[in-house]
Amino acid sequence: MLHTPFFDPKKTYKENWEEGPFGDFADGIVLEEKEPAFEFLGQKISYPLGIPAGPLLNGKFVDAALDKGWSVPVHKTVRSKTHPCNDWPNVLALKDFPGDLSIERAKEPLVVIPEYSEPLSITNSFGNPSYEPEVWMQDLRNSIAHAKAGQLVMCSFEGTKREGMSTEEYIADWANGMKMIADTGVKIVEANFSCPNEGAATLLCFDVPKVKTVVTAIKEKIGAVPLVIKIAYFGEAELRELVTEVGGIVDGFSAINTIPAPVVNEDGTQALPGAHRVKSGICGHAVKWAGVDMVRRLKALREELGMSYGIIGSGGVTVPEDFKEYRDAGADVVMSATGAMWNGYLAKEIKERYPSGY
């Protein structure tokens, strides 16, 4: 059953940032956390479950996630300077899409509507907005202090190519931004390479040489702090190349973010305002197959190549059974964004269904 979402799609990003969270995340109930029984990249955690970068806009959202038993919440992607949000609307539901969104099907327009139903699949288009570092750095410090034993606050970062910036300055923006996150006390940092950026095929994660250059610079800056990179859905050969080149540099992979697709209204007109928003990221039930498939292949490559990176699986976790499917595929930590938004108590339900974490 869908609950009132903790991010209100009827409100703007700014309104949600200032007034939220809503729904289950605003009911004031704090759930007990289990004793730390798992380990992820050197950190003890109570349960291998979290919320990925995206819906946790600020410290209030992160704290609410911690209170509801999401052991590994990831603060939304931030930047080294303020960055605007895409125009409203930012979240819409997919119409009549109960099955899987294949890569081929995602090349064709998908119809979106404002009403949400199960199985839940949506599109989201924010553009990774960011407040100034002074704001999000303080939020992170406060949320780390709010966390209980066994809870791990993470944060995601995106480097920004600004007008007149050289390649070296762009790489430095990534490295310096990740260092700012580490300086707040965050124990594991995430580089978001899976949103539109400077790189081959629009997404930076597909430009393997550039990814290698950027992660090398980041690791030189943050030292021993574990680095996870967020990636999109890869083909067989492409994923092997990525893992071969950077699997020994980074400490973990997080997959997937979304599957991009053209989105239109029921009358066929462009659904989201702006020339750059013909396509938008699809998430929820329709993309679960892709996240599970990536986790399975990342695990196989880890074993084949003798590597030790961690694996975060996300995409389409909307019911407890989805958690188990990801764990069976090889995810060290499983994350839910869309499912968590419409059911803040999903973590509680998953823990009750799978108390051992498997």
C-alpha positions in Angstrom: 0.0 0.0 0.0 1.3 3.4 -0.9 1.7 5.9 1.9 1.9 9.7 1.8 5.4 10.3 0.3 8.0 11.9 2.4 8.9 14.0 -0.7 5.8 15.7 -2.0 5.8 15.7 -5.8 3.1 18.4 -5.8 5.5 20.8 -4.1 8.7 22.3 -5.6 12.2 21.2 -4.6 12.6 24.4 -2.5 9.3 23.8 -0.8 10.2 20.2 0.0 13.7 21.3 1.2 12.2 24.0 3.5 9.0 22.3 4.7 9.7 18.5 4.5 10.0 15.7 5.1 6.3 14.6 5.0 4.3 11.4 5.5 5.9 8.7 7.5 9.1 10.7 7.9 7.2 13.4 9.8 5.2 11.3 12.3 7.8 11.7 15.1 8.2 7.9 15.7 11.7 6.7 16.3 12.4 3.0 15.8 15.0 1.1 17.7 18.1 0.0 15.7 19.6 -3.4 15.9 23.1 -4.0 17.2 25.7 -3.8 14.5 25.9 -7.2 12.9 27.3 -6.4 9.4 30.3 -4.7 7.9 30.6 -2.6 4.8 33.9 -1.2 3.7 35.3 -1.3 7.2 32.2 0.2 8.9 30.0 -1.7 11.3 26.3 -1.4 10.3 23.1 -2.8 11.9 21.5 -3.9 8.7 22.5 -3.9 5.0 19.8 -1.4 3.9 19.7 2.2 3.0 18.4 5.0 0.9 20.5 6.1 -2.1 21.4 9.7 -3.1 18.3 11.5 -4.3 15.3 11.8 -2.0 17.2 12.8 1.2 17.4 16.5 0.4 19.0 17.7 3.6 19.8 16.8 7.2 16.1 16.7 8.2 15.5 14.0 5.7 18.6 12.1 6.6 17.7 12.2 10.3 14.2 11.0 9.6 15.6 8.1 7.5 17.9 7.2 10.5 14.9 7.3 12.8 13.0 4.9 10.6 15.7 2.3 10.6 17.4 3.0 7.3 20.9 2.0 8.4 22.8 3.5 5.5 21.2 6.8 4.3 23.0 8.7 1.6 22.5 12.5 1.6 21.5 13.7 -1.9 24.2 14.6 -4.4 25.9 18.0 -3.6 28.2 20.3 -5.5 31.1 22.6 -4.7 28.9 25.7 -5.3 25.2 26.4 -5.4 23.4 24.8 -8.4 19.7 25.4 -9.4 17.0 22.7 -9.6 15.2 21.9 -12.8 11.8 23.5 -13.1 8.8 21.8 -11.5 7.4 19.2 -12.0 10.3 17.0 -11.0 8.5 13.7 -10.2 5.7 12.0 -12.2 4.3 8.5 -12.4 4.6 6.1 -15.3 1.3 5.2 -16.8 0.4 1.5 -17.2 3.9 0.1 -16.8 3.8 -3.0 -14.6 6.6 -4.8 -16.3 10.3 -4.3 -17.0 11.7 -1.2 -18.8 14.2 -2.8 -21.2 16.9 -0.7 -22.7 15.3 -1.0 -26.1 11.9 0.1 -24.8 13.5 3.1 -23.1 14.3 4.5 -26.5 10.6 5.1 -27.1 8.5 7.7 -25.4 6.9 6.7 -22.0 3.6 8.3 -20.9 3.6 9.9 -17.5 0.7 10.9 -15.2 0.5 12.7 -11.8 -1.3 9.8 -10.1 0.7 7.0 -8.4 -0.2 3.3 -8.2 1.4 -0.1 -7.6 3.7 -1.5 -8.9 5.3 1.9 -8.5 7.5 3.3 -11.3 8.2 7.0 -11.7 10.4 9.5 -13.4 12.5 12.1 -11.6 14.3 15.1 -13.0 16.0 17.5 -10.6 19.4 18.2 -12.2 21.3 17.6 -9.0 20.6 21.0 -7.4 22.8 22.0 -4.5 22.9 24.5 -1.7 26.2 26.1 -0.8 28.8 23.8 0.9 28.4 25.6 4.2 24.8 24.4 4.4 25.3 20.8 3.4 28.5 20.3 5.4 26.8 21.4 8.6 23.8 19.1 7.8 26.2 16.2 7.4 27.9 16.9 10.7 24.6 17.1 12.5 23.3 13.9 10.9 26.4 12.0 11.8 25.9 13.1 15.4 22.2 12.1 15.1 23.1 8.5 13.9 23.0 5.6 16.4 25.5 2.8 16.7 25.4 0.8 13.5 24.1 3.6 11.3 26.3 5.0 8.6 25.6 8.4 7.0 27.0 8.7 3.4 27.0 11.6 0.9 27.2 11.8 -2.8 29.0 14.4 -4.9 29.0 15.6 -8.5 31.8 17.6 -10.0 30.6 20.5 -12.2 32.1 21.7 -15.5 31.6 25.5 -15.4 32.1 28.0 -18.1 35.8 28.7 -18.7 36.9 25.8 -16.6 39.9 23.7 -17.8 40.0 19.9 -17.7 42.4 20.1 -14.8 40.1 22.5 -12.9 37.1 20.2 -13.5 39.0 17.2 -12.1 40.1 19.3 -9.1 36.5 20.2 -8.5 35.7 16.5 -8.1 38.6 15.9 -5.8 38.2 19.0 -3.6 34.4 18.4 -3.3 34.9 14.8 -2.2 37.5 16.1 0.4 34.9 18.5 1.7 32.5 15.6 2.3 35.2 13.6 4.0 36.1 16.6 6.2 32.6 16.5 7.8 33.3 13.1 9.2 31.5 11.0 6.6 33.2 7.6 6.6 32.3 6.5 3.0 31.9 9.0 0.2 30.2 8.5 -3.2 31.0 10.0 -6.6 27.9 10.3 -8.7 29.1 9.4 -12.2 25.6 8.3 -13.3 23.8 11.6 -14.0 24.2 13.7 -17.2 27.7 15.1 -17.2 30.8 15.7 -19.3 31.7 12.3 -20.7 31.1 9.8 -23.5 27.4 9.1 -24.3 26.4 11.9 -22.0 27.0 10.0 -18.7 30.5 10.3 -17.2 30.5 6.7 -16.0 30.7 5.5 -19.6 33.9 7.4 -20.3 36.2 5.0 -18.6 39.5 6.9 -19.2 38.0 10.0 -17.6 36.5 8.0 -14.8 39.9 6.6 -14.0 41.5 10.0 -14.1 38.9 11.5 -11.8 38.8 8.6 -9.2 42.6 8.6 -9.1 42.6 12.3 -8.3 39.8 11.8 -5.7 41.7 9.0 -3.9 44.9 11.1 -3.8 42.8 13.8 -2.0 40.8 11.7 0.4 43.4 9.1 1.3 42.1 6.1 3.1 38.4 7.2 3.1 36.5 4.5 1.1 35.2 5.8 -2.3 32.1 4.3 -4.0 31.1 5.3 -7.5 27.5 5.4 -8.6 27.1 4.0 -12.1 24.3 3.4 -14.7 23.4 0.2 -16.5 26.3 -1.2 -18.6 26.6 -3.8 -21.3 28.8 -6.8 -20.7 32.0 -5.6 -22.4 31.6 -2.0 -21.1 31.2 -3.1 -17.5 34.3 -5.4 -17.7 36.4 -2.5 -19.0 35.2 -0.3 -16.2 35.9 -2.8 -13.5 39.2 -3.8 -15.0 40.4 -0.2 -15.1 39.1 1.2 -11.8 38.0 -1.8 -9.7 41.4 -1.7 -8.0 41.3 2.0 -7.3 37.7 2.6 -6.0 36.4 0.8 -3.0 32.9 0.1 -4.2 30.3 0.3 -7.0 26.7 1.5 -6.6 24.3 0.4 -9.3 22.0 1.5 -10.7 20.8 5.1 -10.7 18.0 5.2 -13.3 17.3 4.3 -16.9 16.9 7.4 -19.1 13.9 7.6 -21.4 11.8 10.2 -23.3 8.8 11.1 -21.2 5.6 12.6 -22.7 2.1 13.6 -21.5 -0.9 11.6 -22.5 -1.4 13.9 -25.5 2.1 13.3 -26.7 3.6 16.6 -25.7 6.9 16.8 -23.8 6.2 16.2 -20.1 9.0 18.2 -18.5 9.7 21.8 -19.4 13.1 22.6 -20.9 15.0 21.6 -24.0 17.4 19.4 -22.0 14.6 17.4 -20.4 13.2 15.5 -23.3 14.6 12.5 -21.5 14.3 11.8 -17.8 15.5 9.1 -15.4 13.1 6.2 -14.8 13.1 4.5 -11.4 11.1 2.2 -9.3 9.7 -1.2 -10.2 10.3 -1.0 -13.9 14.1 -0.8 -13.5 14.6 -3.5 -10.8 15.8 -6.0 -13.3 18.6 -3.7 -14.4 19.9 -3.1 -10.8 19.8 -6.8 -10.0 21.5 -7.7 -13.2 24.3 -5.2 -12.6 24.8 -6.5 -9.0 25.0 -10.1 -10.3 27.6 -9.2 -12.9 29.6 -7.0 -10.5 29.9 -9.9 -8.1 31.0 -12.3 -10.9 33.7 -9.9 -12.1 34.8 -9.3 -8.5 35.4 -13.0 -8.1 36.9 -13.5 -11.5 39.4 -10.7 -11.3 40.2 -11.3 -7.6 39.1 -7.8 -6.5 37.5 -6.8 -3.2 35.3 -3.9 -3.9 31.9 -3.5 -2.2 28.6 -3.6 -4.1 25.5 -1.4 -3.4 22.4 -2.5 -5.3 19.5 -0.2 -5.9 16.6 0.3 -8.3 13.1 -0.9 -7.8 13.2 -2.0 -4.2 9.5 -1.4 -3.3 8.5 -4.5 -1.4 10.5 -6.8 1.1 11.0 -9.5 -1.5 13.0 -7.1 -3.7 15.5 -6.7 -0.9 16.1 -10.5 -0.8 16.5 -10.6 -4.6 19.3 -8.1 -4.4 21.0 -9.9 -1.6 20.8 -13.2 -3.4 22.4 -11.5 -6.4 25.3 -10.4 -4.3 24.6 -6.9 -3.0 26.5 -6.1 0.2 24.1 -3.2 0.8 20.6 -2.8 -0.7 19.1 0.7 -1.2 15.5 1.9 -1.9 14.6 5.4 -3.1 11.2 5.3 -4.8 9.9 2.5 -2.5 11.2 4.4 0.6 9.6 7.6 -0.5 6.1 6.1 -0.6 6.6 3.8 2.4 8.9 5.2 5.1 8.3 2.0 7.1 9.6 -0.3 4.3 12.9 -0.8 6.2 11.0 -2.0 9.2 9.0 -4.4 7.0 12.1 -5.8 5.4 13.9 -6.3 8.7 10.8 -8.2 10.1 10.6 -10.3 7.0 14.4 -11.1 6.8 15.7 -10.6 10.3 19.0 -12.3 9.4 19.6 -9.8 6.5 19.3 -12.6 3.9 
